[in-house]
Amino acid sequence: MFYGFIIAALVLSTVAQHFLGVVPPWGARVFLMPLVFLYGALSFSTGGMLFLAFLSGLIWDLLHAQWVEDTVELGVGWSVIVYALLGIIMSGLRPLFLRGRWEVHCLFSGIATSVLVLAEYLMISLRREPLRFEFNPEIWGRILGAGVVALVFSPFVFMSLGYVSRLMKHQHYRPEREGVSL
């Protein structure tokens, strides 16, 4: 039941983030959907996390696809891989999450959001002719600013989703090794 809630939260957070404006000093966007995905990566098994990565990456690509002169500048499917890699790293941090150490996950959420924006910028740059990478202060502001905004929002998103998971009596996935649980 909580898995269905997380999928609904992915969709709703995607809609909600489009109504939030940019953060003025940097021009950075507020990305809520990656935060919901990262909480899901902590809550579910690897298979569940990979399906959330596929869904999140597909949503991200469909919303950020850009058309330039009858060609797609930013294709669909590339960010599924980025989400899966970030989800695997977040899943690796699950033992800290189960011990109640949420600080690491909030910090990683900021880093992961910046990685997503950087990967999108690199993919756009690779598709444009002539090939050139410009890293001016405005671009760095958008990349790093999105991570800072995610860092600020992540405790609230994680606490809210944690509260809902407790209400739904969701048991977080706990891998067991040789009879010893984490």
Contacts in CASP RR format, 6 or more apart in sequence:
PFRMAT RR
TARGET T0000
AUTHOR 0000-0000-0000
METHOD contacts of the structure
MODEL  1
MFYGFIIAALVLSTVAQHFLGVVPPWGARVFLMPLVFLYGALSFSTGGML
FLAFLSGLIWDLLHAQWVEDTVELGVGWSVIVYALLGIIMSGLRPLFLRG
RWEVHCLFSGIATSVLVLAEYLMISLRREPLRFEFNPEIWGRILGAGVVA
LVFSPFVFMSLGYVSRLMKHQHYRPEREGVSL
1 168 0 8 1.000
1 170 0 8 1.000
2 43 0 8 1.000
2 164 0 8 1.000
2 165 0 8 1.000
2 168 0 8 1.000
2 170 0 8 1.000
3 44 0 8 1.000
3 48 0 8 1.000
5 164 0 8 1.000
5 168 0 8 1.000
6 36 0 8 1.000
6 39 0 8 1.000
6 40 0 8 1.000
6 43 0 8 1.000
6 44 0 8 1.000
6 52 0 8 1.000
6 161 0 8 1.000
7 52 0 8 1.000
7 55 0 8 1.000
9 36 0 8 1.000
9 161 0 8 1.000
10 33 0 8 1.000
10 36 0 8 1.000
10 37 0 8 1.000
10 52 0 8 1.000
10 55 0 8 1.000
10 56 0 8 1.000
10 59 0 8 1.000
11 59 0 8 1.000
13 32 0 8 1.000
13 33 0 8 1.000
13 35 0 8 1.000
13 36 0 8 1.000
14 32 0 8 1.000
14 33 0 8 1.000
14 59 0 8 1.000
14 63 0 8 1.000
16 32 0 8 1.000
17 29 0 8 1.000
17 30 0 8 1.000
17 31 0 8 1.000
17 32 0 8 1.000
17 33 0 8 1.000
20 29 0 8 1.000
20 30 0 8 1.000
20 32 0 8 1.000
21 29 0 8 1.000
21 30 0 8 1.000
22 28 0 8 1.000
22 29 0 8 1.000
22 30 0 8 1.000
23 29 0 8 1.000
23 30 0 8 1.000
23 145 0 8 1.000
23 149 0 8 1.000
26 141 0 8 1.000
26 142 0 8 1.000
26 144 0 8 1.000
26 145 0 8 1.000
26 148 0 8 1.000
27 138 0 8 1.000
27 141 0 8 1.000
27 142 0 8 1.000
27 145 0 8 1.000
28 141 0 8 1.000
28 142 0 8 1.000
28 143 0 8 1.000
28 144 0 8 1.000
28 145 0 8 1.000
28 146 0 8 1.000
28 147 0 8 1.000
28 148 0 8 1.000
28 149 0 8 1.000
29 142 0 8 1.000
29 146 0 8 1.000
29 149 0 8 1.000
30 146 0 8 1.000
30 149 0 8 1.000
30 153 0 8 1.000
31 113 0 8 1.000
31 116 0 8 1.000
31 117 0 8 1.000
31 146 0 8 1.000
31 149 0 8 1.000
31 150 0 8 1.000
32 153 0 8 1.000
32 157 0 8 1.000
33 56 0 8 1.000
33 59 0 8 1.000
33 60 0 8 1.000
34 56 0 8 1.000
34 83 0 8 1.000
34 86 0 8 1.000
34 109 0 8 1.000
34 112 0 8 1.000
34 113 0 8 1.000
34 116 0 8 1.000
34 150 0 8 1.000
35 109 0 8 1.000
35 113 0 8 1.000
35 150 0 8 1.000
35 153 0 8 1.000
35 154 0 8 1.000
35 157 0 8 1.000
35 158 0 8 1.000
36 157 0 8 1.000
36 161 0 8 1.000
37 52 0 8 1.000
37 53 0 8 1.000
37 56 0 8 1.000
37 83 0 8 1.000
37 87 0 8 1.000
38 86 0 8 1.000
38 87 0 8 1.000
38 90 0 8 1.000
38 105 0 8 1.000
38 108 0 8 1.000
38 109 0 8 1.000
38 112 0 8 1.000
38 154 0 8 1.000
39 157 0 8 1.000
39 158 0 8 1.000
39 161 0 8 1.000
39 162 0 8 1.000
40 49 0 8 1.000
40 52 0 8 1.000
40 161 0 8 1.000
41 49 0 8 1.000
41 52 0 8 1.000
41 53 0 8 1.000
41 86 0 8 1.000
41 87 0 8 1.000
41 90 0 8 1.000
41 91 0 8 1.000
42 90 0 8 1.000
42 91 0 8 1.000
42 93 0 8 1.000
42 94 0 8 1.000
42 97 0 8 1.000
42 105 0 8 1.000
42 172 0 8 1.000
43 165 0 8 1.000
43 170 0 8 1.000
43 172 0 8 1.000
43 173 0 8 1.000
44 52 0 8 1.000
44 173 0 8 1.000
45 173 0 8 1.000
45 175 0 8 1.000
46 88 0 8 1.000
46 91 0 8 1.000
49 87 0 8 1.000
49 88 0 8 1.000
49 90 0 8 1.000
49 91 0 8 1.000
50 84 0 8 1.000
52 83 0 8 1.000
53 80 0 8 1.000
53 83 0 8 1.000
53 84 0 8 1.000
53 86 0 8 1.000
53 87 0 8 1.000
54 80 0 8 1.000
54 83 0 8 1.000
54 84 0 8 1.000
56 79 0 8 1.000
56 80 0 8 1.000
56 83 0 8 1.000
57 77 0 8 1.000
57 79 0 8 1.000
57 80 0 8 1.000
57 82 0 8 1.000
57 83 0 8 1.000
58 76 0 8 1.000
58 77 0 8 1.000
58 80 0 8 1.000
60 79 0 8 1.000
60 83 0 8 1.000
60 116 0 8 1.000
61 74 0 8 1.000
61 75 0 8 1.000
61 76 0 8 1.000
61 77 0 8 1.000
61 78 0 8 1.000
61 79 0 8 1.000
61 80 0 8 1.000
62 76 0 8 1.000
64 74 0 8 1.000
64 79 0 8 1.000
64 120 0 8 1.000
65 72 0 8 1.000
65 73 0 8 1.000
65 74 0 8 1.000
65 75 0 8 1.000
65 76 0 8 1.000
66 72 0 8 1.000
66 73 0 8 1.000
66 74 0 8 1.000
66 124 0 8 1.000
67 73 0 8 1.000
73 124 0 8 1.000
73 127 0 8 1.000
73 128 0 8 1.000
74 120 0 8 1.000
74 123 0 8 1.000
74 124 0 8 1.000
74 127 0 8 1.000
75 123 0 8 1.000
78 119 0 8 1.000
78 123 0 8 1.000
79 116 0 8 1.000
79 119 0 8 1.000
79 120 0 8 1.000
82 115 0 8 1.000
82 116 0 8 1.000
82 119 0 8 1.000
83 116 0 8 1.000
86 112 0 8 1.000
86 115 0 8 1.000
86 116 0 8 1.000
89 108 0 8 1.000
89 112 0 8 1.000
90 105 0 8 1.000
90 108 0 8 1.000
90 112 0 8 1.000
93 104 0 8 1.000
93 105 0 8 1.000
93 108 0 8 1.000
94 172 0 8 1.000
94 173 0 8 1.000
94 175 0 8 1.000
94 182 0 8 1.000
95 182 0 8 1.000
96 104 0 8 1.000
96 105 0 8 1.000
97 105 0 8 1.000
97 172 0 8 1.000
98 172 0 8 1.000
98 174 0 8 1.000
98 182 0 8 1.000
102 155 0 8 1.000
102 158 0 8 1.000
105 154 0 8 1.000
105 158 0 8 1.000
106 151 0 8 1.000
106 154 0 8 1.000
106 155 0 8 1.000
106 158 0 8 1.000
107 151 0 8 1.000
109 150 0 8 1.000
109 151 0 8 1.000
109 154 0 8 1.000
109 158 0 8 1.000
110 147 0 8 1.000
110 148 0 8 1.000
110 150 0 8 1.000
110 151 0 8 1.000
110 154 0 8 1.000
111 147 0 8 1.000
112 150 0 8 1.000
113 146 0 8 1.000
113 147 0 8 1.000
113 149 0 8 1.000
113 150 0 8 1.000
114 143 0 8 1.000
114 144 0 8 1.000
114 145 0 8 1.000
114 146 0 8 1.000
114 147 0 8 1.000
114 150 0 8 1.000
116 146 0 8 1.000
117 142 0 8 1.000
117 143 0 8 1.000
117 146 0 8 1.000
117 147 0 8 1.000
118 143 0 8 1.000
121 139 0 8 1.000
121 143 0 8 1.000
122 133 0 8 1.000
125 131 0 8 1.000
125 132 0 8 1.000
125 133 0 8 1.000
125 134 0 8 1.000
165 172 0 8 1.000
174 181 0 8 1.000
174 182 0 8 1.000
175 182 0 8 1.000
176 182 0 8 1.000
END
